[in-house]
Amino acid sequence: MIFKKIFITSSLLLNFAFSFVSVDAIGSEGVAVSSKYEASKIGLDVLKDGGNAIDAAVAIGFALAVTHPGAGNIGGGGFMVIRFPDGEVTTIDFREKAPNLSSRDMYLDENGEVIPGLSWSSILSTGVPGSVAGLGYAHKKYGSLEWSKLIHPSIILSKYGYNLDYNNVSLMNSKRYKYKLSQDIETKKIFSKESDFAINELFIQTDLSKTLERISSYGYNEFYHGETADKIIDCMNRTGGIITYLDLESYIPLEKKPITFTYRNYKIHSMPLPSSGGITIANILNQLENVDFRNLGYHSSDHIHYLVESERRAYSDRAKYLGDDNFVDVPVDMLISKEYASKMFNTINPEKATNSMEIYDSNIIINTESNETTHYSVADKNGMAVSVTTTLNGWYGNGITVDGAGFLLNNEMDDFSIKPGHPNAYGLVGNEANAIEPNKRMLSSMSPTIVEDPQGNLFLVVGSPGGSTIITTVTQILSNVIDFNMEIDQAVESRRIHHQCLPDVIQLENYTLSYDVINKLSSYGHSFKYRSSIGEANCIMFKNNMFFGSADSRRNASALAY
């Protein structure tokens, strides 16, 4: 059974600053929530055909590479959290890695200054892609349906086309991305034309369909060892890139134990390093566990103050300690412990904002991270749940398309600290823990997360795009549900705030807080910066033997269930 956009009004919801709540999808057998209707439908069809949540997640991943080219991909990477029907949880790290020929100061000139654009819009910004390997590994180990059957719908979509929606059209027609998508000769063939793209225009990607056909026929390793690998190397040779056959052939996804902790007796599983999500979410929530939210109003001055102060401290730790733990020692156990969080919480003045520079290590710079990512959540009738966040980094990655292969490459190398050890204009020095090294995976904020209720049952499947705001988005959704008893749609649609230590400002969506709350927080010493939206959380709640899928309206996502 599917319910799409059912609107209800109640006084309770008004207390949460909602007039309307969208119940996007309700079902008892399975649910798929993603950024695109076509992808969600393909995932749901897989579930209906007897596939499990992994099968559906694989199918959705390839579908997003076709229908959401700005962020969905086969030329990028990401993270996956899996909860099996028996309650066991694992994760798959298919984050991009630095090529063998990369070096610590590769984006600096002879004077030690950053060369503008080199880590963002050039071929040297490309990390070795992990998406195809990650989806392939997940299917090989945990899938149930035939590999080719999962990719076939995406082959059809790319070969015969799909109708462009408003979001795709608005991006491709915007001045910024119109320019970006016309700079590379291969990209221009696909994503650029004299006139504007139109809503419902049929969009065909012939080269991508051929690539997907090869991956379908020969398996995911074709991307790293076959004709597709040859085409990637041809692209490197054409553009002056440094990814080699060795980089492709040696890439492997990594299966890891999740970051697991409790919050008010709910068990939370999230990604370990090089995702900073699990550690930082644990740090924030462990601090907030010292607050009795039952006596605080939602989005009251006290609620926001404690939330912001906890975020401030956790992000300072993120910048100081975190990086790929295969290359650097990270005190994970300390950072996710309740004892450490209590010490941090005890430094919070209940009526005064902390100056971030008082807790911030001046030898560390907090990196920026692109907002252009995508997240999807899936659950099946047997209780398997999958949470996946994947990205090219910036919209359309670095804007370079692999020769004759039809897919864009990522610009994930920018997520490293590109100037470690070199003071910038502000006297700050890049984080050595996230410095560039060959084969190292860059730090990320992507935070796919799965939650169990106090009885040990599947409860929430959560995640979001949004760069550094991913962590605070996921944190607020978890708190909205657990602390304020919100339904998942309310928790997702609630307006959000964000604080990442530096810049020392509360970022918030328009109309999030009342004037009285703003004034009170200002008297504490907080300052504010408004932004149109934060995140796109595509989530699932399971209760009363029913799935509730919530597609975030901020980017017009899609939730389907049966």
Phi, psi and omega per residue, in radians:
M1 nan 2.386 -3.111
I2 -2.203 2.249 3.011
F3 -2.041 2.175 -3.103
K4 -2.116 2.069 3.075
K5 1.028 1.102 2.978
I6 -1.692 2.172 -3.028
F7 -1.838 2.320 3.093
I8 -2.324 2.656 3.130
T9 -2.244 2.445 3.086
S10 -2.705 2.744 3.114
S11 -1.108 -0.581 3.114
L12 -1.037 -0.790 -3.114
L13 -1.152 -0.589 3.113
L14 -1.089 -0.546 3.075
N15 -1.107 -0.418 3.091
F16 -1.696 0.233 3.111
A17 1.208 0.553 3.070
F18 -1.986 2.443 2.944
S19 -1.751 -0.587 -3.100
F20 -2.361 2.563 3.070
V21 -2.186 2.307 -3.116
S22 -1.771 1.988 3.041
V23 -1.582 1.696 -2.919
D24 -1.329 -0.735 -3.083
A25 -2.723 2.312 3.110
I26 -2.314 2.308 3.104
G27 -2.861 2.920 -3.117
S28 -1.907 -0.203 -3.012
E29 -1.835 -0.546 -3.109
G30 3.097 2.804 -3.087
V31 -2.649 2.532 3.090
A32 -2.410 2.273 -3.121
V33 -2.286 2.122 -3.128
S34 -2.578 -3.119 -3.098
S35 -1.322 -0.271 -3.070
K36 -2.325 2.421 3.129
Y37 -1.013 -0.804 -3.099
E38 -1.007 -0.724 -3.134
A39 -1.192 -0.776 3.112
S40 -1.078 -0.694 3.133
K41 -1.144 -0.734 3.106
I42 -1.078 -0.754 3.103
G43 -1.083 -0.755 3.135
L44 -1.159 -0.673 3.099
D45 -1.075 -0.669 3.088
V46 -1.084 -0.762 3.099
L47 -1.084 -0.741 3.123
K48 -1.133 -0.518 -3.137
D49 -1.450 0.104 3.092
G50 1.737 0.030 3.091
G51 -1.289 2.764 3.077
N52 -1.620 -3.108 -3.068
A53 -1.097 -0.560 3.079
I54 -1.144 -0.798 3.091
D55 -0.970 -0.817 -3.132
A56 -1.115 -0.697 3.139
A57 -1.120 -0.704 3.089
V58 -1.093 -0.825 -3.130
A59 -1.080 -0.728 3.111
I60 -1.123 -0.737 3.138
G61 -0.998 -0.796 3.115
F62 -1.233 -0.623 3.117
A63 -1.125 -0.677 3.103
L64 -1.174 -0.517 3.063
A65 -1.087 -0.470 3.134
V66 -1.578 -0.835 -2.963
T67 -1.636 -0.218 -3.116
H68 -2.325 1.062 -2.990
P69 -1.116 -0.310 3.105
G70 -1.174 -0.508 -3.078
A71 -2.412 -0.711 3.010
G72 -1.083 2.664 -2.955
N73 -2.945 2.828 2.748
I74 -2.080 -0.029 3.135
G75 -1.819 0.238 -3.124
G76 -2.159 -2.391 -3.126
G77 -2.898 -3.063 -3.125
G78 3.056 -2.790 -3.093
F79 -2.452 2.643 -3.139
M80 -2.403 2.332 2.996
V81 -1.981 2.288 -3.092
I82 -2.150 2.261 2.965
R83 -2.006 2.168 -3.107
F84 -1.505 2.844 -3.128
P85 -0.986 -0.494 -3.134
D86 -1.462 0.035 3.093
G87 1.658 -0.152 3.071
E88 -1.210 2.584 -3.089
V89 -2.282 2.403 3.038
T90 -2.423 2.965 3.099
T91 -2.350 2.702 3.066
I92 -2.186 2.129 3.104
D93 -1.703 1.892 3.027
F94 -2.093 0.669 3.063
R95 -1.130 2.549 3.046
E96 -1.079 2.790 3.082
K97 -2.270 2.810 3.122
A98 -1.269 2.389 3.098
P99 -1.085 2.785 3.134
N100 -1.040 -0.540 -3.096
L101 -1.561 0.094 3.093
S102 -1.296 2.823 3.141
S103 -2.575 2.807 -3.008
R104 -0.975 -0.719 -3.049
D105 -1.951 0.536 -2.993
M106 -1.181 -0.269 -3.128
Y107 -1.856 0.246 -3.113
L108 -1.921 2.570 3.074
D109 -1.452 -3.058 -3.068
E110 -1.144 -0.300 3.106
N111 -1.668 0.096 3.136
G112 1.383 0.296 3.129
E113 -1.741 2.562 -3.139
V114 -1.147 2.288 3.055
I115 -1.438 1.966 -3.036
P116 -0.963 2.295 3.039
G117 1.460 -0.249 -3.032
L118 -1.141 -0.642 -3.134
S119 -1.553 0.058 -3.033
W120 -2.173 -0.823 -2.991
S121 -2.083 0.147 3.087
S122 -1.869 2.931 3.111
I123 -1.108 -0.401 3.127
L124 -1.249 -0.136 3.089
S125 -1.429 -0.093 -3.005
T126 -1.440 2.137 2.944
G127 -1.539 2.768 3.139
V128 -1.120 2.094 -3.021
P129 -1.137 2.519 -3.127
G130 -2.132 -0.128 -2.988
S131 -1.052 -0.841 -3.086
V132 -1.130 -0.722 3.107
A133 -1.121 -0.710 -3.135
G134 -1.126 -0.807 3.121
L135 -1.167 -0.676 3.129
G136 -1.143 -0.757 3.110
Y137 -1.081 -0.799 -3.136
A138 -1.034 -0.760 -3.137
H139 -1.172 -0.806 -3.096
K140 -1.039 -0.677 -3.071
K141 -1.545 -0.597 -2.972
Y142 -2.243 -0.088 -3.134
G143 -1.390 2.965 -3.105
S144 -2.239 -0.518 -3.136
L145 -1.585 2.876 3.136
E146 -1.113 2.376 -3.106
W147 -0.936 -0.841 -3.083
S148 -1.100 -0.556 3.139
K149 -1.139 -0.539 -3.116
L150 -1.330 -0.491 -3.108
I151 -1.608 -0.399 -3.050
H152 -0.929 -0.789 3.140
P153 -1.028 -0.609 3.139
S154 -1.288 -0.546 3.029
I155 -1.093 -0.780 3.129
I156 -1.088 -0.775 -3.132
L157 -1.086 -0.687 -3.116
S158 -1.382 -0.621 -3.085
K159 -1.295 -0.748 -3.068
Y160 -1.851 -0.166 3.023
G161 1.665 2.838 3.017
Y162 -2.412 2.857 -3.083
N163 -1.504 2.162 -3.128
L164 -1.120 2.390 3.075
D165 -1.678 3.119 -3.062
Y166 -1.048 -0.743 -3.081
N167 -1.117 -0.780 3.096
N168 -1.077 -0.797 -3.099
V169 -1.124 -0.784 -3.105
S170 -1.105 -0.631 3.097
L171 -1.211 -0.912 -3.061
M172 -1.169 -0.432 3.131
N173 -1.594 -0.209 -3.127
S174 -1.143 2.604 -3.099
K175 -1.003 -0.758 -3.096
R176 -1.075 -0.868 -3.042
Y177 -1.490 -0.422 3.001
K178 -1.038 -0.747 3.087
Y179 -1.153 -0.843 -3.104
K180 -1.028 -0.715 -3.058
L181 -1.426 0.045 3.118
S182 -1.938 0.004 -3.037
Q183 -1.480 -0.594 3.123
D184 -1.674 2.343 -3.044
I185 -1.059 -0.686 -3.139
E186 -1.264 -0.662 3.111
T187 -1.166 -0.724 -3.118
K188 -1.027 -0.611 -3.141
K189 -1.048 -0.561 -3.005
I190 -1.750 -0.804 -2.907
F191 -1.899 0.134 -3.092
S192 -2.326 2.479 3.055
K193 -2.722 2.934 -3.057
E194 -1.078 -0.845 -3.137
S195 -1.595 2.967 3.074
D196 -1.277 2.660 2.959
F197 -1.251 2.620 -3.096
A198 -2.041 2.579 3.054
I199 -1.042 2.355 -3.094
N200 1.299 0.085 3.038
E201 -1.140 2.408 3.124
L202 -1.272 2.165 -3.077
F203 -2.008 1.990 -3.070
I204 -1.915 2.392 3.133
Q205 -2.240 1.431 -3.003
T206 -1.097 -0.826 -3.122
D207 -1.095 -0.692 3.115
L208 -1.120 -0.678 3.125
S209 -1.076 -0.667 3.118
K210 -1.178 -0.667 3.080
T211 -1.108 -0.803 3.123
L212 -1.114 -0.615 3.083
E213 -1.100 -0.707 3.109
R214 -1.148 -0.781 3.135
I215 -1.116 -0.657 3.114
S216 -1.134 -0.759 -3.054
S217 -1.326 -0.677 -2.981
Y218 -1.940 -0.002 3.114
G219 1.615 2.946 -3.034
Y220 -1.152 -0.423 3.126
N221 -1.186 -0.277 3.081
E222 -0.998 -0.618 -3.133
F223 -1.050 -0.558 -3.027
Y224 -1.828 -0.263 -3.067
H225 -2.248 -0.255 -2.990
G226 -1.826 -2.617 -3.120
E227 -1.079 -0.627 3.114
T228 -1.105 -0.702 3.063
A229 -1.055 -0.725 3.089
D230 -1.017 -0.727 -3.119
K231 -1.194 -0.636 3.068
I232 -1.080 -0.784 3.126
I233 -1.155 -0.668 3.035
D234 -1.000 -0.725 3.105
C235 -1.106 -0.755 3.098
M236 -1.048 -0.754 -3.142
N237 -1.143 -0.671 -3.136
R238 -1.183 -0.666 -2.972
T239 -1.840 -0.057 -3.118
G240 1.449 0.506 3.136
G241 -1.399 3.011 -3.041
I242 -2.127 0.019 3.066
I243 -1.234 2.314 -3.088
T244 -2.010 3.008 3.042
Y245 -1.007 -0.680 3.133
L246 -1.052 -0.716 3.104
D247 -1.034 -0.780 -3.110
L248 -1.214 -0.819 -3.073
E249 -1.178 -0.458 -3.085
S250 -1.649 -0.066 -3.127
Y251 -1.232 2.282 3.038
I252 -2.391 2.428 2.980
P253 -1.242 2.728 -3.085
L254 -2.096 2.141 3.045
E255 -1.566 2.270 -3.012
K256 -2.406 2.780 2.995
K257 -1.238 2.514 3.135
P258 -1.292 2.874 2.838
I259 -1.377 2.017 -3.069
T260 -2.117 2.285 3.109
F261 -2.666 2.988 3.114
T262 -1.972 2.599 3.000
Y263 -2.370 1.937 -3.117
R264 0.888 0.775 3.065
N265 1.334 0.027 2.970
Y266 -1.561 2.339 -3.137
K267 -1.630 2.210 -3.048
I268 -2.033 2.256 3.112
H269 -2.038 2.161 3.132
S270 -2.441 -3.117 -3.011
M271 -1.330 2.445 2.979
P272 -1.460 3.131 3.076
L273 -1.005 2.538 0.217
P274 -1.456 0.110 2.902
S275 -1.276 2.312 3.047
S276 -1.538 -0.042 -2.999
G277 -1.065 -0.961 -3.059
G278 -1.042 -0.811 -3.114
I279 -1.121 -0.785 -3.057
T280 -1.279 -0.675 3.049
I281 -1.068 -0.770 3.108
A282 -1.047 -0.759 3.137
N283 -1.035 -0.826 -3.130
I284 -1.134 -0.896 -3.062
L285 -1.175 -0.616 3.085
N286 -1.103 -0.603 3.033
Q287 -1.186 -0.779 -3.091
L288 -1.181 -0.327 3.109
E289 -1.120 -0.283 3.101
N290 -1.474 0.003 -3.135
V291 -1.861 2.334 3.064
D292 -1.566 1.606 -3.078
F293 -1.222 -0.253 3.131
R294 -1.092 -0.449 -3.129
N295 -1.769 0.151 3.117
L296 -2.038 2.405 3.069
G297 -1.306 2.588 3.110
Y298 -1.098 2.275 -3.092
H299 1.018 0.483 2.960
S300 -1.306 2.961 3.135
S301 -1.094 -0.700 3.130
D302 -1.166 -0.749 3.105
H303 -0.990 -0.898 -3.099
I304 -1.165 -0.702 -3.127
H305 -1.041 -0.872 -3.133
Y306 -1.164 -0.651 3.097
L307 -1.082 -0.849 -3.109
V308 -1.122 -0.775 -3.111
E309 -1.132 -0.621 3.079
S310 -1.196 -0.737 3.085
E311 -1.076 -0.761 -3.119
R312 -0.954 -0.828 -3.095
R313 -1.229 -0.689 -3.135
A314 -1.165 -0.694 3.136
Y315 -1.240 -0.538 3.023
S316 -1.087 -0.756 3.081
D317 -1.134 -0.685 3.107
R318 -0.984 -0.832 -3.115
A319 -1.167 -0.608 -3.057
K320 -1.336 -0.732 -2.901
Y321 -1.875 -0.505 -2.793
L322 -1.597 2.484 3.067
G323 -3.012 -3.051 3.110
D324 -1.128 1.985 -3.040
D325 -1.307 -0.018 2.932
N326 -1.383 -0.164 -3.106
F327 -2.124 -0.457 -3.105
V328 -2.323 2.645 3.069
D329 -1.433 2.194 -3.133
V330 -2.147 2.248 -3.133
P331 -1.369 1.172 -3.025
V332 -1.034 -0.854 -3.079
D333 -1.012 -0.693 3.112
M334 -1.139 -0.816 -3.021
L335 -1.168 -0.465 -3.139
I336 -1.783 0.126 -3.106
S337 -1.458 2.577 3.113
K338 -1.240 -0.504 3.106
E339 -1.122 -0.800 3.114
Y340 -1.116 -0.743 3.135
A341 -1.075 -0.672 3.123
S342 -1.106 -0.700 3.079
K343 -1.068 -0.740 3.121
M344 -1.137 -0.786 -3.108
F345 -1.076 -0.635 -3.104
N346 -1.194 -0.194 3.077
T347 -1.558 -0.054 -3.132
I348 -1.427 2.199 2.989
N349 -1.477 2.131 -3.049
P350 -1.145 -0.212 -3.105
E351 -2.285 0.385 -3.141
K352 -2.635 2.299 3.067
A353 -1.239 2.374 3.044
T354 -1.297 2.364 2.964
N355 -1.268 2.080 -3.049
S356 -0.969 -0.553 -3.126
M357 -1.194 -0.266 3.090
E358 -1.293 -0.457 -3.114
I359 -1.989 -0.060 -3.035
Y360 -1.653 2.293 3.077
D361 -1.303 1.978 -3.046
S362 -1.173 -0.113 3.064
N363 -1.558 0.087 -3.078
I364 -2.133 2.375 2.992
I365 -1.862 2.411 3.099
I366 -1.515 2.023 -3.100
N367 -1.214 2.608 2.935
T368 -1.425 2.749 -3.124
E369 -2.537 2.356 -3.046
S370 -1.085 2.564 3.113
N371 -1.491 -0.187 -2.920
E372 -1.582 1.512 -3.104
T373 -2.350 3.062 3.027
T374 -2.473 2.580 -3.133
H375 -2.276 2.510 3.013
Y376 -2.457 2.654 -3.098
S377 -2.251 2.473 -3.105
V378 -2.461 2.527 3.000
A379 -2.556 2.565 -3.113
D380 -2.044 3.059 -3.028
K381 -1.169 -0.333 -3.130
N382 -1.577 -0.029 3.104
G383 1.657 0.129 3.015
M384 -1.395 2.369 -3.139
A385 -2.294 2.523 -3.114
V386 -2.355 2.293 3.090
S387 -2.112 2.146 -3.009
V388 -2.296 2.277 2.970
T389 -2.162 2.289 -3.066
T390 -2.477 2.760 -3.003
T391 -2.830 2.775 2.887
L392 -1.804 -0.044 -2.996
N393 1.540 -1.728 3.087
G394 -1.302 2.831 3.027
W395 -0.921 2.208 -3.141
Y396 1.126 0.420 3.077
G397 0.992 -2.313 3.097
N398 -1.570 0.082 3.088
G399 1.395 0.142 -3.103
I400 -1.858 2.241 -3.134
T401 -1.799 2.382 3.115
V402 -1.116 2.329 -3.044
D403 -0.946 2.021 3.081
G404 1.193 0.153 -3.101
A405 -1.913 -0.314 2.988
G406 1.381 0.143 3.124
F407 -2.129 2.588 -3.117
L408 -1.445 2.645 3.084
L409 -1.703 2.705 -3.116
N410 -1.418 2.871 2.949
N411 -2.144 0.783 -3.065
E412 -1.239 -0.315 3.130
M413 -1.043 -0.379 3.108
D414 -1.169 -0.296 3.132
D415 -1.369 -0.169 2.947
F416 -1.282 2.835 2.906
S417 -1.304 1.849 -2.974
I418 -1.452 -0.110 3.129
K419 -2.401 0.990 -3.141
P420 -1.262 2.445 3.079
G421 1.413 -0.042 -3.127
H422 -2.049 1.985 3.140
P423 -1.018 2.383 3.055
N424 -1.584 -2.938 -3.083
A425 -1.098 -0.346 -3.114
Y426 -1.757 0.098 -3.132
G427 1.377 0.195 3.138
L428 -1.640 2.667 -3.077
V429 -2.113 2.459 -3.096
G430 -1.104 2.638 -3.113
N431 -1.207 1.984 -3.122
E432 -1.110 -0.523 -3.136
A433 -1.098 -0.448 -3.132
N434 -1.984 0.456 3.078
A435 -1.259 2.697 -3.127
I436 -1.211 2.299 2.965
E437 -2.504 2.544 3.098
P438 -0.943 2.334 3.102
N439 1.249 0.069 3.110
K440 -1.412 2.576 3.092
R441 -1.749 2.309 -3.069
M442 -1.285 2.556 3.139
L443 -1.098 2.539 -3.108
S444 -2.427 2.719 3.024
S445 -1.696 -0.075 -3.123
M446 -0.977 2.307 -2.929
S447 -2.373 0.982 3.035
P448 -1.038 2.351 -2.945
T449 -2.507 2.503 3.056
I450 -2.269 2.401 -3.057
V451 -2.129 2.441 3.017
E452 -1.924 2.534 3.111
D453 -1.307 3.017 -3.095
P454 -1.031 -0.342 3.099
Q455 -1.537 -0.028 3.115
G456 1.557 0.192 3.141
N457 -1.556 2.660 3.001
L458 -0.964 2.340 -3.092
F459 -2.260 -0.923 -3.082
L460 -2.345 2.515 2.943
V461 -2.158 2.059 -2.879
V462 -2.370 2.650 3.019
G463 3.013 3.002 -3.071
S464 -2.904 2.689 2.810
P465 -1.420 -3.139 3.044
G466 2.278 0.266 3.125
G467 1.020 -2.310 -3.109
S468 -1.139 -0.320 3.118
T469 -1.399 -0.137 3.115
I470 -0.990 -0.817 -3.056
I471 -1.066 -0.817 -3.120
T472 -1.262 -0.538 3.059
T473 -1.095 -0.886 3.131
V474 -1.076 -0.759 3.137
T475 -1.018 -0.798 -3.112
Q476 -1.173 -0.656 3.098
I477 -1.103 -0.770 3.110
L478 -1.071 -0.787 3.128
S479 -1.163 -0.689 3.112
N480 -0.981 -0.739 -3.117
V481 -1.317 -0.863 -2.996
I482 -1.349 -0.750 -3.068
D483 -1.508 -0.588 -3.022
F484 -2.024 0.185 3.013
N485 0.979 0.577 3.095
M486 -1.337 2.587 2.888
E487 -1.250 2.824 -3.016
I488 -1.096 -0.643 3.122
D489 -1.150 -0.692 3.067
Q490 -1.107 -0.767 -3.107
A491 -1.095 -0.658 -3.130
V492 -1.286 -0.762 -3.055
E493 -1.390 -0.273 3.111
S494 -0.983 2.449 -3.130
R495 -1.214 2.593 -2.918
R496 -2.067 2.745 3.007
I497 -2.160 2.907 -3.116
H498 -2.695 2.377 2.989
H499 -2.454 2.274 -3.076
Q500 -2.158 0.531 3.137
C501 1.347 -1.135 3.029
L502 -2.232 2.342 -0.010
P503 -1.136 2.603 -3.051
D504 -1.395 1.314 -3.071
V505 -2.683 2.501 3.004
I506 -1.438 2.030 3.013
Q507 -1.555 2.378 -3.114
L508 -2.626 2.620 3.068
E509 -1.240 2.683 3.116
N510 -0.989 2.483 3.065
Y511 1.120 0.436 3.133
T512 -1.309 -0.773 -3.010
L513 -2.114 2.612 3.092
S514 -1.260 2.844 3.095
Y515 -1.057 -0.689 -3.137
D516 -1.077 -0.744 3.134
V517 -1.162 -0.757 3.094
I518 -1.008 -0.810 -3.115
N519 -1.121 -0.720 -3.141
K520 -1.129 -0.811 3.139
L521 -1.131 -0.626 3.081
S522 -1.090 -0.683 3.117
S523 -1.145 -0.431 3.051
Y524 -1.325 -0.278 -3.111
G525 1.895 0.113 3.102
H526 -1.400 2.598 2.989
S527 -2.147 2.917 -2.920
F528 -2.362 2.621 3.007
K529 -2.442 2.172 -3.089
Y530 -1.566 2.562 3.049
R531 -2.495 2.735 -2.999
S532 -1.176 -0.677 -3.131
S533 -2.753 2.776 3.089
I534 -2.326 1.976 3.016
G535 1.390 3.090 3.017
E536 -2.645 1.476 -3.002
A537 -1.511 1.921 3.123
N538 -1.809 1.834 -2.838
C539 -2.271 2.908 3.123
I540 -2.341 2.433 2.926
M541 -2.061 2.453 3.061
F542 -2.128 2.065 3.057
K543 -2.744 2.675 -3.119
N544 0.953 0.616 3.118
N545 1.085 0.452 3.111
M546 -2.278 2.560 3.025
F547 -1.648 2.372 3.061
F548 -2.117 1.927 -3.138
G549 -1.696 2.280 -3.124
S550 -2.128 2.031 3.102
A551 -1.753 2.115 -3.054
D552 -1.103 2.188 -3.122
S553 -1.279 -0.178 -3.116
R554 -1.084 -0.502 3.090
R555 -2.257 0.360 3.043
N556 1.003 0.851 3.126
A557 -1.324 -3.118 -3.030
S558 -2.377 2.264 3.039
A559 -2.074 2.318 3.124
L560 -2.357 2.490 3.127
A561 -2.566 2.897 3.036
Y562 -2.554 nan nan
